[in-house]
Structures are given as C-alpha cells and as structure tokens.
Amino acid sequence: MIRVLRIYRDHARFKKIVRGAIKKNLRQYITKGELFGRQGKRVVSIPIPQIEIPHFRFGKKGGGGVGQGEGKPGEAVRPEAGDAPGVHVLEVDITLDELAEIMAEELELPNIQPRGKVEIRDVKDRYTSVRKTGPESLRQFKRTYIAALRRQLASGTYDPKKPVIVPVREDRRYRAWKTIEEPESSAVIVYMMDVSGSMGEEQKEIVRIESFWIDTWLASQYKNLEFRYIIHDAEAREVDRETFYHTRESGGTKISSAYRLCAEMIDSEYPVSEWNIYPFHFSDGDNWGGGDTDLALSILAERLLPVSNQFCYGQVKSLYGTGQFVKDLREKVPDAPQLVLCEINSKEDIFDSIREFLGRGR
C-alpha cells in the first residue's frame, strides 16, 4: 500500500512539473501551432523539452565499464559525434480539458456565464446519500467505522484501553447515487473568413491556430457545442471545416454577404433564448467600395450584435489588404459591448489576440 501511495504521489508531482512546463512554453505552442498534428479525439500530445523521468538503466552482466578492458591511455571510449549537449524531448499526452485549464490560468480567462438552455437534458449520477449495500469500491470507510463504533458502544464490547474497532457486515456503509437530469447550455461558433486573393497561406495559418485555441476553450465551457463555417469573397457560402481552411479564391470581397448569411443561419436555426452565439470573422480588412461596408455594418449592428454573446473580428495583416475595415468598425460601431476587435499582424500576436477574444467571460 505504501508503495502504491508513493507511485501516486510521484505521478502527481510529475504531472505538476509537466503542467508548469506547458504553462511556461504556452506562448510558443500557440504561436507555432505545433499541436494540430498531435490532436486525438479528446487528447493532445505535447512535446516538452528538458524533462526526463528518473529511471535505472541496467547494463549486461559481465559487460565491464569505463576503465576496463583493452585500450591505451588517451583512446576515446566511443566515437565522438559532436561537442554540444543534446536536447531531450518528452512527449506527454494531456486532455483538451486540462489544456483549457492551463490556458485559462496563463491567459487569466474568466469562466463564461452561459445564456439560455437548449431543449436537451444531460443525465448525471450524483452521490447524495449512504446505504448499507453496494460495491466495495464505493464503501465509505468513515461511515463504516462510525457504525462499528456505535454498535460496540451499544453492546458494551468497546474497551477504551484497547480501542480496536472491528466492523462486521452490517456496519458497512456505501455511497449511494441518484440519477438526475439537468438542462445543458449550448453554444454555436460561426467562423467566417475572407478567402479572396489577398488572403494567403500565412493568413489562413493564423486563422487555423486562432480557431484551435478558441475551440479548446469554448469546448471546456459548453458540453453541447456546434461549429458552422462560412467563406466569402464577393459571395458567401457555407462549407465544411476542411474546405474552410484550404479554400482560396481570386475574386473581390463583399463582407456583407458573409454577415447576411450568418444572420440568416442564426435566425432560422439558433433561437437566442436557447443558444449562446459566437460569430468570428477573419479578414485582411479589404472590402468592395460600392457601399458594401455600410451594408455590412448595418447587418452587424441590427441583426448580429443583438443576438451574439460576443462578435469577434480579427484583422489579419496582408501585403495586399488595406486594413480599412477595422477602422470603420471602430468609427461607426462604437461602444458595442458584444464587439471585440483585434489586429493580428503576425503569429507573434496570436497569444494576445486570443486573450482579447476570450478574456471577457461573455
């Protein structure tokens, strides 16, 4: 039993060290996007340098060691491959929920206060009482001890000078559960991205990294989470996730087309009384000049902001984009608490933009 406890203690200590290493290097992981190829269903594998699990290494019996066997003074023990120390990399698996906790601690993210309840109910078992029958894994040792002590006191078999408590079968107490149903808060994330000719691969990589961390955080806050994807140039259309991240067009840009499609989607499928709504729009700030910006801002102010928990606009810097749209948003949609704006000039800005997007607890 003592050895088992030591193993658990050592494992907990190792997890604490790993957690600290991830927090220390979180900005690097976020910036480089190293986690995409390492993601499982609910687990992500993270490479952490300079951490080794202590262990014994046994040699072969009779194999000798340094200073034994034939050889001349000054002879190298083994061929020299270099004079620089190696970097030891350990890959650890961590759940996305744990990753979300680390991200929340490092970015100081508040928990979201959900709005509305969707018409689904989650079944949960809660331990609310104690009973006399049950599996040994659920035995309540403290309650069992108390029952045995009371029985011995009542029967006069308890000896204060020799306080030995021996539970019998009728003394055993077990945790009992009750199955309850609870309504679950639900959320939908609507990603919109400009895929016109001015949005290149670097800009799309930034959007991929941003969305991974946004998804990770919101998935830790909502059990029922849906994703929708809209791409647009001069026209908007809904696509699947794979198409969203790998499509590139060559046409112009009409932001209003994406905002209109997003508003129609929300109006028809996501009642505001039941869903928490998070539209995210990524663009390089270019927009067609023929009055489309005013139309887009009108749709945003009248149809999207009133139903959104938070509307996030991320402007990704491009060599070919004017960057004008974020200026129009600041000038013409001031003091909107649901609107969050970020300018992302390079991957180095991703860390701070995620904190800006997710740091309001909406």
N, C-alpha and C positions, 0 to 999 in steps of 0.2 A: 504493500500500500504506500509506504514512504517513497519507494522508487517511482511509482506512478505519479504521486503528487509532485515529485521533483521534475518529472518529464513535463507535466502540465505547466509547472512554474517556468521551466526553461523555454517551453514553447511560447508561453505568454510574453516572456522577456524578448524572445527573438521577434515575435510579431510587433512588439513595441519598437524595436530597433528598425525593422523594415518600414513601419509606418512613419517613423521620423525621417528615414532616408527618402521616402516618397515625397513627404512634405517639403523636404529641403530641395529636391530636384523637380518639384511640380511645374515650375515655370518652364524648365527645359522640356519636360514631357508635353506640355501644352503647346509650346512654340514649334517643336519639331514634328508633332503628330505621329510619334512612334507607336502609338497604341492601336492604330487601325488594323494592322495585320496580325495583331495578337489577341483580338477580341473573340471570345466564345459567346455562348448564349447569355450567360449572366456573369461570366468571369473574364478578366483581362490579365494577360501575362505581361509583367513589367520587368525590364532589365535593370538591375540595380548594381552599380559598380562598387568594388571595395568592401563587400560583405561576404564573409565565409563562415559556414557553420563549423564550429570546432569538432574535430574528429581525430581518431587514432588511425595511423597508417602502418600496417604491419608489413615487414619485409619477409623474404623467403628464408626458411631455416637454413643456417649454414652459409648464407649468402655473403657474409662479411660486411664490411662497411668502409668508410673513408679511412685511409691509413693502413689498410690490409691488402695483401696480395702483392703481385709483382708490379714493379714500376720504379722509375728513377726520380730523384728529387727534382721538383720543378715541372714534372709532367702534369698536364691538365687532367683532372678527374674525368671530365667528359668534354666533348667538342663544344667550343664556345660559339653561341649563336648571336650574341649581342651583349651590350653592357648596360642596357636600360631595363628597369623593373617592369614586369608585366602588369596588366590591369585585369583583375579577377572580376568577372561579371557573373552575378547570380540572377537567375530568372525566378521570380516569385509570382504565384497566382493570387489575385485579390479580386473579391467580388465587386461588381459595379456599385453595390450599395456602400461598401467600405470606401471605394474610391470617391463616391459622392460625399461621404462624411469628411474625408481628408480635404477634398476641395472646399467644402463649406468652412472648415476650420481655417484653412490657409487664406481663402478669399473673404472670410468673415461674412458668409452669406446667411441671412435670416431665413427661417422656415417660412414657406408660403402659407398664407391664410386662404384656403380654398373658398370658392364661391359656388353655391348651388350643389344639388345632388342629382346624379343621373339615376334613371329608373333601373338600377341593378342593385342586388344585395349580396354582400360578401358574407359567407358562412365562416364563423370563427369559433374555436373551442377555448373557453376561458376557465381557469381553475378558480372556483369560487367557494368550495366547501371541502369538508373532510368526511370520509365514510370508513366503515370497518372492513370493506373488501376492496380488492384491487390488485394490480400487478406490483411486483416487488420494486420495480423501477420508480413507482410513484409513492413508495412508503414515506410517510412523514416521521422522521426519527424523533423529533422533539415531541410531537403529539403522542407518539407511541411510548416514549419514556415517561411522559406525564401520566398517561393512563395506567402504566405499570406501577408507578409510584403510588398513585391513588389506591389501586387495588391492594397493594401490600400494606399501606397505612390502614385501610378499612379492615383488612383481615388480621392485623396485628403481627404480620410477619416481617415488617420493616425493622431493622436493627440500626439505630443511629451510629453505633460504634463500628459497625461493619456495613456501610451503606452500599450494598450490592443490589442493583435493580436488574431483575431478570424478566423481560417481557415474555408473555405467553401468547398463544394465538389470538385470544380475544382482546389483547391490549393493542394489537396492531391497528394503525390508522393510515389511511391513504388519501392522497389528494384526489378530489373529485372535480370533474369539469361539467360545464353547461354549454351547450351549443346555442349560439345566438346569431342573429342576422343583423348586419349593420349596412346602412346605405353608404355607398362609396362615392367620393368625389372623383370626377372625371375631368380630363383636360384634352384639348386638341392643339397641336402645334401645326401651324400652316407656314411652311417655308416658301418664300418667293425669291427668285433670283433672276437677274438680268443676264441673258445668255447672248446678247448681241456681240458683234465683232470686237468691241473694245474690252470685253471681259475675257482675259486669257487664262491659261492653266494656273498661273500663280494665284490669281484672284479666286479661282474655284477651290484651290487647295486651302486657302484661308477659310472659305465658307465651310468646307468639309471639317476642318479642325474645330471651328466655332460650333458647328451643329453637333459634333460628337459630345462636347462638354455640356452643351445646353440639354441634349437628350439625357445624358447621365444624371444631371441634377434634377430635371423635372420628373424623370422616372422614379427618383427616390422620394418625390413628394406626392405623386399620384399613382395609384395602383392601376387605374384604367386610363391609359394614355394612347391617343391616336395621332398619326402623322399624315399630313397631306402635303403635296409638293406641286408648286406652280412655277413654270418657267415662262419668260416673256422676252420678246424683242419688240416688234411693233404690234404683235398679237400675243395673247396669253393662252396657255393650255395646261391642264393638269396632267402630270406624268407620275411614273413610279420613282422610287428612290434612286435606282441605278441610272435611269435616264436623267434625272435631275442633276446628278453630279458629273455627268460625262457628255452633256449636250453642248454644242457650240454653234451658234448661228452667225450670220453675217449681215443681218438687216439692221434697221434703225431701232429706236427704243420708244415705247409708249408705256410709261409706268401705270397710267390709268387703267390699262387693260388688265393688269395683274390685280390691282386693287378692286376692280369691279368683279372679277371672277372670285376673288377671296370673299367679298361681301355676299355674293350670291350663294356661295358654298355654306357660309355661316348661317345665313337667313333660312336656308332650306333644310339643313341637317343638324345644326348645333344650337338649340334654344339656349339663350343666355341664362335662363333660370336653372339649367341643369348642367351646363358645361363651363369650364374655365378655358378661356380662349387666348392663345398666344400666337399672333402673326409675327413672323420675322421676315424682313425684306433686305436683301443684299444687292447692291448696285454700285457702279462706279460714279454715279451722280449725273450721268448724261441723260437727257430726255429730249424728245422731239419738241421743237419750239412752238408749234401751232396751237397754243393754248392748252396743251395736254397737262402741263404742270398744274395749272389752276383746276382742271378737272380732277386730277389725281388727289390734290389737296382737299377738294370738296368731298370726294368719296371717303377719304381718310377721316375728315372731321365729322361728317354726318352719319356715316354708316359703320366705320370700323372702330374708331376710338370708343364710342359709347358701349360697344358690346365686348371689348377686349379687356382682359385683366391688364395686359400690357402689350403695346405695339412697339417692336424694336426695329429700328432702321440702322443697318451697318453699311457705311460707305467705304468700299474697298478701293484704295488708290490704284489708278491705272494710268499708263503713259498716254492713253488716248482719251481718257474721260475728263470732262471739265470740272467735275466735283461740285456742280452748282446746286444739285437737289437738296443737299443737307442745309445749305444756306437758305434756300426757300422755305424749308421746314422750320428753321429757327425764326425766320422773319414772319411767316404767315400763319404758323400754328404755335403761338407762344403759350406758355403756362398750361400745357396739357399734361396732367399728372400721369396719364397712361402712356405717354410717348417718351421713348428713350432713344437717344441718338448717339452714335459712335462713329468716329473716323478711324479706320484701320489702315494705316499707311504701309505696314509690313507685318510679317509674322511676329515680330517683337511686340507688337501692340495687342496681340490676341489675348494675352493674360489679363491686361487691364480692361479690355473691352468686355470680356466675359464677366468680370466683376461688376462692371457698369450695367450690363444687361440683367444680371441675376441678383443684384445686391439690394433690391427694393422690397423684396418679400411680397410681391403682388401676385 
